[in-house]
Structure formats: structure tokens, C-alpha cells
Amino acid sequence: MIGYVTFGTNDLPRAAAFYDELLATIGVKRIMDFGRGYAWGMSMSQPSLGILTPFDGQPASPGNGAMAALVVDSRAKVDALHAKALSLGGKDEGAPGPRGEGFYAGYFRDLDGNKLNAFCIG
């Protein structure tokens, strides 16, 4: 049901470099360049993640309670994404581990303070 998620940034080149390296960890590449932002995904027909400078020209800020979840197919990939985010300057919001029966996740914030998690089922 979700087509894409976008986050605002105040430093597009820095944010783009963060997501290029982070998402390469799971084989995801840029699929769109729309001038004031970019999107990453597996294909145009699957959900994507975008960053952009806000349309209204106001400073970007992370939403309180907002989060994007990146689904992967193994605990090792959850661990790798979480570790990569931290190595790129992201902030830890919850180390990878079980979060209930059959749900494994790690939580982090990007360089602009946007919250993400990587998770797998099983």
C-alpha cells in the first residue's frame, strides 16, 4: 500500500551521501533525481525512500512520532544497516534485537534527525 516515504533535509549533498552508502548495504540504489531531492528503491514499481529540501522553503525538521521502516530478509542485514548508519554519523535509537515474537529490528536516526528502522520477520 505504501508507495514512498520522504524525509526533509537541510543539506541535500550530505543526506544523499548518507543514503547512497547506507542503502548500498542492502543493494538499493538511487532511482530518481527530481532536482531538490532523490529517491532510492529496487524499482519504480516498488516502495521507495526519498529525501528532499522542503517545498515551502522552510527548514526541514523530523516529525515527532514519524518513522520509516526498511524491510530486509535477514537479521544480519538488520545488523549491517544499523551499524552502517552509525558509522556514517547516524544516531542509535535502539540496538538491533528481538522486539516481540518473530520481529527483529534496529532503530537509528539519519543526519537530519529522521527516525528509521531496519527489520525482518522471522
N, C-alpha and C positions, 0 to 999 in steps of 0.2 A: 504494500500500500504506500509506503514512503518512496518518493521519487528522488529527493535530495534533501540535504541539510546544509545550511550555510552558517558561517561564523563571520563576524566583522573583524577587521584588523586595522590598526593604525600604522602598520609598517608592512606593506604588501611584499616587498622583496624578502624580508626576514621571515615572514609567515610562510611564503612559498617555499623557501629553502627548508624550513622545518618540516612541512608536509611532504615535499619531494623525498626527503631522506626517511622520514617516519613511514610513509606508506609504501616505499620501495621494499621495506622489511617484509611485506606480505604480497609483493608483486603487483601493487596498484600504481598506476601512472596517471599523469595529467591527461584529461580527455577534452578539456575546454579552456579557452582563454577568451574572456569577454572584456578585456581592456582594464577594468578596475578590479579584476579578480580571476580566479582559476577554479576549476573543478577536477577532482580525481575520482576515478572509478575503474571498474573492469570493462565496461562498455556503456554506450549511450542508452542501452535498454535496461540497465540495472541501476539501483540506487547509487548516488554519488555524494561526495562531500565537497563543499565549496568554501572558499574564503573570498572576501571582498571588502573594499572600502565602502562604508555606508553611503547609500544613495542620497540621503539628506544632507551630507557634508558634515554632520556632527561627529564627534569622536565615537569610535566603536567601544563597546563595553560588554562584558559577558553577562548573559542572562542569569538571574538568580533562580536556580532550580532547573535550568536548561542543561541538557547533556546529549551528546551524540554517542551512540554505541556502535562499535565496529565489530562485526561478527567474523570470527575466524574458525578454522576447523581443528584446532588443537590447543592444548594447554601451553605447549612450547611456543606457539605463535603469540598467545596472550602475554607470556613472559617476555618474549622478544620485543613486542611492541611497547610494552610498559617500560622496559629497560632502555629502549631506543629513545623514547620520548624524554626520559630523564637525562640521558646522555646529551640530548640536543638542547637542554635547558628547561624542559618542561618541569612541572611540579607534581610531586606524588600526592595523590588523593586517596590512596588505598592500595596497598601492595597486592599483587596477584594472589588469588587463593579461592577456595570454595566459598560461595555465597548462597548456600542452600543446596538442596538435593539436585545434582546434575548441572549446576550452573557455576562456572569458573570465570572470574573476572579480575581485571586490574584497572584502576582508575587514575587519571592524570589530567593535568591542565596544560594547554599549549602555551606559547609565549605571550599570548594576549589574555590569558586567564580563562579561556573557554574550556569547559569540562568535557572530557571524553572518557570512554572506557573501551577496553577490548574484552570480548567474552567468547566463550564457546559453551556448547551444551554437551554434556556427557563427561 
